[in-house]
Amino acid sequence: MLDIIAMILIVVEENLPFGMLWTPMSDLFYALMFWFIFLLVAYCLVFCFMWVTWERVLRSQWRKVYLMFDLCCRSL
């Protein structure tokens, strides 16, 4: 996914008119491109770590349910 977005930005940059590549507008384009990619990577990492934490919580809850079910079945 990140590769696709990076390639789209590169294609946009390559297809800019030559006169626009060496203007203050290009500096703005590069700055916005940098912040866009930086925030996108940060967003992906944050939600990745949130999922890892959530998965640990779910795993511990399922372990408790499994043990409770096992104890209930043994008592029958």
N, CA, C and O atoms as a MOPAC input file, in Angstrom:
PM7 MOZYME 1SCF
protein

 N      0.82500 1    -1.18900 1     0.00000 1
 C      0.00000 1     0.00000 1     0.00000 1
 C      0.87300 1     1.25900 1     0.00000 1
 O      0.63400 1     2.19200 1    -0.76700 1
 N      1.87400 1     1.27100 1     0.85900 1
 C      2.75800 1     2.43700 1     0.90600 1
 C      3.53500 1     2.56500 1    -0.39400 1
 O      3.81000 1     3.67600 1    -0.84700 1
 N      3.89000 1     1.43600 1    -0.99600 1
 C      4.61700 1     1.45100 1    -2.25000 1
 C      3.77600 1     2.08500 1    -3.35800 1
 O      4.29400 1     2.84500 1    -4.17700 1
 N      2.50300 1     1.77900 1    -3.38100 1
 C      1.61500 1     2.35000 1    -4.39700 1
 C      1.53300 1     3.86200 1    -4.24600 1
 O      1.59500 1     4.59400 1    -5.23400 1
 N      1.39300 1     4.32700 1    -3.01700 1
 C      1.29000 1     5.76900 1    -2.77600 1
 C      2.59900 1     6.46800 1    -3.13700 1
 O      2.58200 1     7.54900 1    -3.72600 1
 N      3.72600 1     5.86000 1    -2.78900 1
 C      5.01500 1     6.45800 1    -3.14000 1
 C      5.18300 1     6.52000 1    -4.65700 1
 O      5.67900 1     7.51700 1    -5.18100 1
 N      4.78000 1     5.47700 1    -5.36100 1
 C      4.89500 1     5.48100 1    -6.81900 1
 C      3.99100 1     6.54000 1    -7.44500 1
 O      4.38100 1     7.18300 1    -8.42000 1
 N      2.79100 1     6.72900 1    -6.90000 1
 C      1.89700 1     7.77600 1    -7.41500 1
 C      2.54600 1     9.14500 1    -7.24900 1
 O      2.49200 1     9.97000 1    -8.16100 1
 N      3.15500 1     9.39200 1    -6.10000 1
 C      3.81300 1    10.69100 1    -5.88800 1
 C      4.99600 1    10.88200 1    -6.82700 1
 O      5.23400 1    11.98900 1    -7.31100 1
 N      5.73800 1     9.81200 1    -7.08600 1
 C      6.87800 1     9.90300 1    -8.00800 1
 C      6.39400 1    10.18500 1    -9.42700 1
 O      6.99000 1    10.99400 1   -10.13900 1
 N      5.32100 1     9.52200 1    -9.83700 1
 C      4.77900 1     9.75700 1   -11.18100 1
 C      4.27600 1    11.18900 1   -11.31300 1
 O      4.48100 1    11.82700 1   -12.34600 1
 N      3.62300 1    11.69300 1   -10.28000 1
 C      3.15700 1    13.08200 1   -10.31700 1
 C      4.34400 1    14.02700 1   -10.44100 1
 O      4.30100 1    14.98500 1   -11.21300 1
 N      5.39400 1    13.76200 1    -9.68800 1
 C      6.57400 1    14.62200 1    -9.74300 1
 C      7.22800 1    14.57200 1   -11.12700 1
 O      7.65000 1    15.60500 1   -11.64600 1
 N      7.31200 1    13.39900 1   -11.71800 1
 C      7.94000 1    13.27300 1   -13.02900 1
 C      7.13400 1    13.95600 1   -14.12600 1
 O      7.70200 1    14.38000 1   -15.13300 1
 N      5.84300 1    14.06800 1   -13.95200 1
 C      5.00100 1    14.65400 1   -14.98600 1
 C      4.69300 1    16.12600 1   -14.77100 1
 O      3.89300 1    16.70700 1   -15.50500 1
 N      5.32100 1    16.73600 1   -13.77000 1
 C      5.16600 1    18.17900 1   -13.60100 1
 C      5.88300 1    18.89900 1   -14.74200 1
 O      6.91300 1    18.42600 1   -15.22200 1
 N      5.35900 1    20.01100 1   -15.16800 1
 C      6.05700 1    20.77800 1   -16.21200 1
 C      7.44300 1    21.19900 1   -15.72500 1
 O      7.65700 1    21.42300 1   -14.53300 1
 N      8.38000 1    21.30200 1   -16.67400 1
 C      9.76700 1    21.61800 1   -16.30700 1
 C      9.87600 1    22.94700 1   -15.58100 1
 O     10.68700 1    23.08500 1   -14.66400 1
 N      9.08100 1    23.91900 1   -15.97200 1
 C      9.13700 1    25.21900 1   -15.32700 1
 C      8.65900 1    25.19700 1   -13.88700 1
 O      9.01700 1    26.06800 1   -13.09500 1
 N      7.86200 1    24.21500 1   -13.55300 1
 C      7.33700 1    24.13000 1   -12.19900 1
 C      8.28900 1    23.39700 1   -11.25200 1
 O      8.17800 1    23.53300 1   -10.03400 1
 N      9.22100 1    22.62400 1   -11.80500 1
 C     10.13800 1    21.86100 1   -10.95600 1
 C     11.12700 1    22.74900 1   -10.20700 1
 O     11.61700 1    22.36000 1    -9.14600 1
 N     11.42500 1    23.91900 1   -10.73200 1
 C     12.44200 1    24.76800 1   -10.11900 1
 C     11.84600 1    26.06600 1    -9.59100 1
 O     12.47900 1    27.11900 1    -9.65700 1
 N     10.64700 1    25.98700 1    -9.07500 1
 C      9.98800 1    27.15600 1    -8.50300 1
 C      9.73300 1    26.90700 1    -7.02600 1
 O      9.88100 1    25.78300 1    -6.54700 1
 N      9.35100 1    27.95200 1    -6.30500 1
 C      8.97500 1    27.74000 1    -4.90100 1
 C      7.80700 1    26.75800 1    -4.75300 1
 O      7.62900 1    26.15100 1    -3.69700 1
 N      7.01900 1    26.60800 1    -5.81400 1
 C      5.91800 1    25.65800 1    -5.77200 1
 C      6.43600 1    24.22300 1    -5.61500 1
 O      5.80000 1    23.39200 1    -4.96600 1
 N      7.59300 1    23.94500 1    -6.21400 1
 C      8.15600 1    22.59800 1    -6.07900 1
 C      8.61000 1    22.34900 1    -4.63800 1
 O      8.49100 1    21.23300 1    -4.13300 1
 N      9.12500 1    23.38000 1    -3.98300 1
 C      9.51000 1    23.22200 1    -2.57700 1
 C      8.28200 1    22.87300 1    -1.72500 1
 O      8.34600 1    22.02600 1    -0.83400 1
 N      7.18900 1    23.53400 1    -2.01600 1
 C      5.94600 1    23.23000 1    -1.30700 1
 C      5.50400 1    21.79600 1    -1.60100 1
 O      5.07900 1    21.07300 1    -0.69900 1
 N      5.60900 1    21.39000 1    -2.86900 1
 C      5.23900 1    20.02600 1    -3.24900 1
 C      6.08000 1    19.00300 1    -2.49600 1
 O      5.54400 1    18.02400 1    -1.97700 1
 N      7.39500 1    19.21700 1    -2.43200 1
 C      8.27800 1    18.27700 1    -1.73900 1
 C      7.99800 1    18.25500 1    -0.23800 1
 O      8.03400 1    17.19700 1     0.39000 1
 N      7.72200 1    19.41500 1     0.32700 1
 C      7.41500 1    19.46200 1     1.76000 1
 C      6.11400 1    18.72200 1     2.05700 1
 O      6.03700 1    17.94600 1     3.00900 1
 N      5.09400 1    18.96900 1     1.23600 1
 C      3.82500 1    18.26900 1     1.44400 1
 C      3.97400 1    16.77600 1     1.21000 1
 O      3.36200 1    15.97400 1     1.91500 1
 N      4.77600 1    16.39700 1     0.23100 1
 C      5.00800 1    14.98000 1    -0.03800 1
 C      5.70600 1    14.32100 1     1.16000 1
 O      5.33900 1    13.22000 1     1.56900 1
 N      6.70500 1    14.99800 1     1.71300 1
 C      7.40400 1    14.45300 1     2.87300 1
 C      6.44700 1    14.25600 1     4.04800 1
 O      6.41800 1    13.18600 1     4.65400 1
 N      5.66300 1    15.29000 1     4.36800 1
 C      4.76300 1    15.18600 1     5.51600 1
 C      3.65800 1    14.16600 1     5.28400 1
 O      3.23600 1    13.48600 1     6.21900 1
 N      3.19000 1    14.05400 1     4.05700 1
 C      2.16700 1    13.06800 1     3.74900 1
 C      2.69600 1    11.65500 1     3.99200 1
 O      2.03200 1    10.83900 1     4.63100 1
 N      3.89200 1    11.37300 1     3.47900 1
 C      4.46900 1    10.03700 1     3.65900 1
 C      4.80200 1     9.79100 1     5.12500 1
 O      4.56600 1     8.69800 1     5.63900 1
 N      5.34700 1    10.79200 1     5.79700 1
 C      5.69300 1    10.64100 1     7.21000 1
 C      4.45500 1    10.34200 1     8.05600 1
 O      4.47900 1     9.43100 1     8.88300 1
 N      3.38100 1    11.09700 1     7.85700 1
 C      2.15900 1    10.88200 1     8.63500 1
 C      1.48800 1     9.56400 1     8.27500 1
 O      0.88700 1     8.91800 1     9.13400 1
 N      1.58500 1     9.16400 1     7.02600 1
 C      1.02400 1     7.88100 1     6.62200 1
 C      1.75100 1     6.72100 1     7.29200 1
 O      1.11200 1     5.78300 1     7.77000 1
 N      3.06200 1     6.77600 1     7.33100 1
 C      3.84500 1     5.72700 1     7.99800 1
 C      3.56700 1     5.74000 1     9.49600 1
 O      3.42400 1     4.68100 1    10.10700 1
 N      3.48900 1     6.92200 1    10.09300 1
 C      3.18600 1     7.01300 1    11.52700 1
 C      1.80200 1     6.43300 1    11.82300 1
 O      1.62800 1     5.70700 1    12.80200 1
 N      0.82800 1     6.74900 1    10.98300 1
 C     -0.53300 1     6.21900 1    11.14500 1
 C     -0.53000 1     4.68900 1    11.08100 1
 O     -1.15900 1     4.02000 1    11.90100 1
 N      0.18500 1     4.15100 1    10.09700 1
 C      0.24300 1     2.69100 1     9.95800 1
 C      0.92300 1     2.04300 1    11.16500 1
 O      0.46800 1     1.00800 1    11.65200 1
 N      1.99500 1     2.63900 1    11.64000 1
 C      2.70000 1     2.06700 1    12.79000 1
 C      1.85300 1     2.12900 1    14.05300 1
 O      1.81400 1     1.16900 1    14.82200 1
 N      1.17400 1     3.25500 1    14.27200 1
 C      0.33500 1     3.38900 1    15.47000 1
 C     -0.75200 1     2.33000 1    15.48200 1
 O     -0.96300 1     1.66500 1    16.49600 1
 N     -1.44400 1     2.16800 1    14.35900 1
 C     -2.52000 1     1.18800 1    14.34200 1
 C     -1.99800 1    -0.24300 1    14.34200 1
 O     -2.68900 1    -1.15100 1    14.80600 1
 N     -0.79300 1    -0.45700 1    13.82900 1
 C     -0.17300 1    -1.77900 1    13.91700 1
 C      0.09400 1    -2.12800 1    15.37300 1
 O     -0.22200 1    -3.23200 1    15.81500 1
 N      0.67400 1    -1.19300 1    16.12100 1
 C      0.95300 1    -1.45800 1    17.53000 1
 C     -0.32700 1    -1.55900 1    18.34900 1
 O     -0.39200 1    -2.31800 1    19.31700 1
 N     -1.34800 1    -0.79400 1    17.96000 1
 C     -2.63500 1    -0.92200 1    18.65500 1
 C     -3.22200 1    -2.30900 1    18.43100 1
 O     -3.79800 1    -2.88600 1    19.35300 1
 N     -3.08700 1    -2.86100 1    17.21600 1
 C     -3.60700 1    -4.19800 1    16.93200 1
 C     -2.83400 1    -5.25400 1    17.72400 1
 O     -3.42600 1    -6.20400 1    18.23600 1
 N     -1.50400 1    -5.08700 1    17.82500 1
 C     -0.70900 1    -6.04800 1    18.59700 1
 C     -1.17100 1    -6.05300 1    20.04800 1
 O     -1.30500 1    -7.11500 1    20.65500 1
 N     -1.41300 1    -4.87500 1    20.60200 1
 C     -1.89500 1    -4.78500 1    21.98100 1
 C     -3.28500 1    -5.38700 1    22.10300 1
 O     -3.55200 1    -6.13300 1    23.04500 1
 N     -4.16800 1    -5.07900 1    21.17400 1
 C     -5.52900 1    -5.60900 1    21.20700 1
 C     -5.52800 1    -7.12000 1    21.04800 1
 O     -6.33100 1    -7.81300 1    21.67300 1
 N     -4.62300 1    -7.63700 1    20.21100 1
 C     -4.53600 1    -9.08600 1    20.01500 1
 C     -4.09000 1    -9.78000 1    21.30500 1
 O     -4.57300 1   -10.86700 1    21.62000 1
 N     -3.18000 1    -9.16300 1    22.04400 1
 C     -2.75500 1    -9.74800 1    23.31800 1
 C     -3.91900 1    -9.79900 1    24.30200 1
 O     -4.09500 1   -10.78600 1    25.01600 1
 N     -4.70900 1    -8.73500 1    24.33500 1
 C     -5.86700 1    -8.70100 1    25.23200 1
 C     -6.84700 1    -9.79900 1    24.84400 1
 O     -7.34200 1   -10.52900 1    25.70200 1
 N     -7.12300 1    -9.91400 1    23.55000 1
 C     -8.05200 1   -10.94900 1    23.09400 1
 C     -7.52700 1   -12.34500 1    23.40300 1
 O     -8.28000 1   -13.22200 1    23.82600 1
 N     -6.23400 1   -12.54000 1    23.18900 1
 C     -5.65000 1   -13.85200 1    23.44800 1
 C     -5.77400 1   -14.21900 1    24.93100 1
 O     -6.08700 1   -15.36200 1    25.26100 1
 N     -5.53200 1   -13.26200 1    25.81500 1
 C     -5.64400 1   -13.56100 1    27.24900 1
 C     -7.10300 1   -13.81500 1    27.63100 1
 O     -7.38400 1   -14.67000 1    28.47100 1
 N     -8.03400 1   -13.07000 1    27.01600 1
 C     -9.45100 1   -13.30400 1    27.30800 1
 C     -9.89000 1   -14.67300 1    26.81000 1
 O    -10.62100 1   -15.37600 1    27.50800 1
 N     -9.45700 1   -15.06500 1    25.61200 1
 C     -9.82600 1   -16.37900 1    25.09800 1
 C     -9.24000 1   -17.49500 1    25.95300 1
 O     -9.86300 1   -18.54200 1    26.12700 1
 N     -8.05900 1   -17.27600 1    26.47800 1
 C     -7.44600 1   -18.28100 1    27.34900 1
 C     -8.29700 1   -18.45800 1    28.61100 1
 O     -8.49500 1   -19.58300 1    29.07100 1
 N     -8.79400 1   -17.36900 1    29.16400 1
 C     -9.64600 1   -17.44900 1    30.35700 1
 C    -10.95700 1   -18.15500 1    30.03800 1
 O    -11.43900 1   -18.96300 1    30.83100 1
 N    -11.53200 1   -17.85100 1    28.88000 1
 C    -12.78700 1   -18.51300 1    28.49000 1
 C    -12.55500 1   -20.00000 1    28.29100 1
 O    -13.36900 1   -20.82000 1    28.71700 1
 N    -11.45500 1   -20.35400 1    27.64800 1
 C    -11.14000 1   -21.75800 1    27.42500 1
 C    -10.96600 1   -22.50100 1    28.74600 1
 O    -11.47600 1   -23.61000 1    28.90600 1
 N    -10.24900 1   -21.89600 1    29.69500 1
 C    -10.05900 1   -22.54000 1    30.99300 1
 C    -11.37800 1   -22.68300 1    31.74100 1
 O    -11.62800 1   -23.71400 1    32.36600 1
 N    -12.21600 1   -21.66700 1    31.68300 1
 C    -13.50900 1   -21.74200 1    32.34800 1
 C    -14.37700 1   -22.82400 1    31.71500 1
 O    -15.05300 1   -23.56600 1    32.42700 1
 N    -14.36600 1   -22.92300 1    30.40000 1
 C    -15.12800 1   -23.95300 1    29.70300 1
 C    -14.59300 1   -25.33100 1    30.03600 1
 O    -15.36300 1   -26.27400 1    30.21500 1
 N    -13.28100 1   -25.45200 1    30.11900 1
 C    -12.66000 1   -26.73400 1    30.46700 1
 C    -13.04800 1   -27.15100 1    31.87900 1
 O    -13.34500 1   -28.32200 1    32.11600 1
 N    -13.05000 1   -26.22300 1    32.81000 1
 C    -13.43100 1   -26.54400 1    34.18800 1
 C    -14.90200 1   -26.94000 1    34.27200 1
 O    -15.26400 1   -27.84800 1    35.01900 1
 N    -15.74200 1   -26.26000 1    33.50800 1
 C    -17.16900 1   -26.58300 1    33.51400 1
 C    -17.41800 1   -27.96400 1    32.93800 1
 O    -18.25100 1   -28.71100 1    33.45100 1
 N    -16.70600 1   -28.30900 1    31.88000 1
 C    -16.91200 1   -29.62100 1    31.25100 1
 C    -16.39300 1   -30.74700 1    32.12900 1
 O    -16.97100 1   -31.83400 1    32.13100 1
 N    -15.33100 1   -30.52000 1    32.86600 1
 C    -14.79600 1   -31.56500 1    33.75500 1
 C    -15.73000 1   -31.82900 1    34.91800 1
 O    -15.80200 1   -32.95000 1    35.42200 1
 N    -16.44100 1   -30.80400 1    35.34300 1
 C    -17.32000 1   -31.00200 1    36.49200 1
 C    -18.57800 1   -31.79100 1    36.10500 1
 O    -19.26900 1   -32.31100 1    36.98100 1
 N    -18.87500 1   -31.88400 1    34.83200 1
 C    -20.04600 1   -32.66000 1    34.39000 1
 C    -19.67900 1   -34.09700 1    34.45100 1
 O    -20.49900 1   -34.95700 1    34.12800 1

